[in-house]
Amino acid sequence: MERAYDFQEVVGCANTVNHLAAIEYGPNGLQFGRAHNKQCNIWANLHPLERGQSPADLGDYSALNTNEDFVSALKEGLKAA
């Protein structure tokens, strides 16, 4: 496949790329091996949790119930950044 696309070409070849991935990786999708030690997440080492805080579960956003929760979390993260 080429490296430079316009949007129409991307949409046109997406189906082909999906078929190639299905052929190459099978019905179970991509299988990833063990992560290299340089790919570890060091956030917890740099920013340890304070007393009473629990680690974020990136697969469960049920604790954020309203749009205001999202907005306040984004603003807090922007200030921290």
LOMILUM-483810 format. One record per residue: residue in three letters; x, y, z of N, C-alpha, C in turn. Coordinates in pm, whole numbers, plus 32768, in hexadecimal, padded with zeros to 4 digits. Layout:
! LOMILUM-483810
ALAXYZXYZXYZ...
This chain:
! LOMILUM-483810
MET80547F8980008000800080008058807D8000GLU802580E67FCB806F81647FC5807381A7804EARG80CB820A805B80D6825180DA808282D080DBALA806C831080688020838C80637F9783708025TYR7F2F8392806D7EA7837780427E5583F78049ASP7DEF83FE7FF57D86845F80107D1684108054PHE7CB3845580897C4D841280DA7C0383A6808CGLN7BE483C1800E7B9A83607FBE7BEA82DE7FAEGLU7C6E82E97F9B7CC282727F8E7CC982238010VAL7CCC826A80827CCE822681037C4F81D48116VAL7BDD821380F87B5D81CB81047B5A815680A3GLY7B8E816A802C7B8C81007FC77BE280897FECCYS7C53809F802F7CAC802D804E7C937FF580DAALA7C3E8033812B7C26800281B47BF27F7281B3ASN7B977F5481587B617ECD81517BCF7E68812FTHR7C287E8C80D27C967E3480AD7CF27E1B8124VAL7D137E86816C7D6B7E7881E17D2A7E1F824AASN7CA87E2F82617C617DDB82C27C657D488298HIS7C527D2E82177C587CA381E87CE47C6981F7LEU7D4A7CB881D87DD37C8881E77DF17C6A827AALA7DC27CBF82D57DD87CA683637D907C288390ALA7D167C11835E7CCC7B9983827D127B1C8351ILE7D4A7B2482D87D927AB182A27E107A9682F3GLU7E597B0183117ED97AF183557ECA7ACB83E8TYR7E677B02842D7E5E7AEE84BD7DEC7A9484E8GLY7D977A69848C7D2E7A0B84AC7CB67A4A84F0PRO7C5579F885147BD87A2C854B7BE77A6985D6ASN7C537A4A861E7C657A7F86A57CA77B0886A5GLY7CC87B3F86327D047BC2862A7D997BBF864BLEU7DD17C3486637E5F7C3F86807E807BFC8704GLN7EEF7BB887077F217B7C87817FA67BBD87A3PHE7FAE7BFC881580277C41883C80787BEC889BGLY80FA7BEC888681537BA688E0816A7BF8895EARG81C87BCB89AE81E97C118A2882227C9A8A06ALA81FD7D018A5282307D878A3A82C37D908A63HIS830C7DDD8A1983997DF58A3983A07E498AB8ASN84087E378B09840E7E7C8B8984177F148B78LYS84447F458B0684477FD58AEF83BD800D8ACFGLN835B7FB78ABC82D37FE28A9D827A7FE48B18CYS82B37FD68B8F82617FD28C06822D805E8C26ASN81BF80638C6C818280E18C9381C481108D15ILE820881838D11825081B48D86820282208DD0TRP818582378DA9813582A08DE9812B828A8E80ALA811382108EA9810381F38F388185820D8F85ASN81F781F98F44827682168F86828C82AC8F96LEU826182F98F33827583898F37820D83D18F8DHIS8194839A8F90812683D88FD980E283719033PRO811F835090A580E282EB90FC805A831A9131LEU800382BA91497F7E82D9917C7F87830D920CGLU7F33837092287F2B83A392B17ECC834C9300ARG7ECF835B93837E79830C93DB7DE6832293B5GLY7D9E82B593A67D1082BB93837CF582B792EEGLN7D5C82C6929B7D4982BF920B7D55822E91DBSER7D09820F91737D12818991397D41819790A9PRO7D85813390747DB4813D8FEA7D3F81418F88ALA7D5281868F1A7CE981918EB57CD7810D8E6DASP7C5A80E98E567C3980748E067C1180A78D7DLEU7C6B809E8D1B7C5080D78C987BE7808A8C4AGLY7BB8801D8C7F7B4F7FD18C3E7AC67FEB8C7AASP7AC0803C8CE47A4180548D287A3480E98D48TYR79DE812C8CFE79C881BA8D12794381D58D59SER790E81728D9E788B81828DDD788D81E58E50ALA790482028E88790C82628EF778F682F18EC5LEU790C83098E4578F3838C8E0B7866838C8DD3ASN780B83CA8E1D777E83BF8DFA774984308DA4THR778584A68DAE774E85198D6677BA855C8D13ASN778D85B28CB977EB85FE8C68783F865A8CBFGLU7807868A8D2E785386E18D8778CB86988DC2ASP78BC86168DDD792C85C68E0F799E85C38DA9PHE797B85B08D2B79DF85AD8CC27A2486358CB3VAL79D4869F8CB27A0B87258CA07A6887498D14SER7A3E872B8D8F7A94874C8E027B1486F88E01ALA7B0B867A8DD77B8386268DCF7BE3865B8D64LEU7BAC86878CF27C0186BF8C887C4387408CB5LYS7BF787968CFB7C3088148D2A7C9D87FB8D93GLU7C87879B8DEA7CEA87798E507D6987428E0FGLY7D5786ED8DA97DCB86B88D627E1687238D16LEU7DCD87828CDD7E0E87EF8C957E6088468CF4LYS7E29885F8D6B7E7488AD8DCF7EF188638DF9ALA7EE487E08E0E7F5887908E387FC4878B8DCDALA7F9687878D507FF687828CDF803F88068CD4
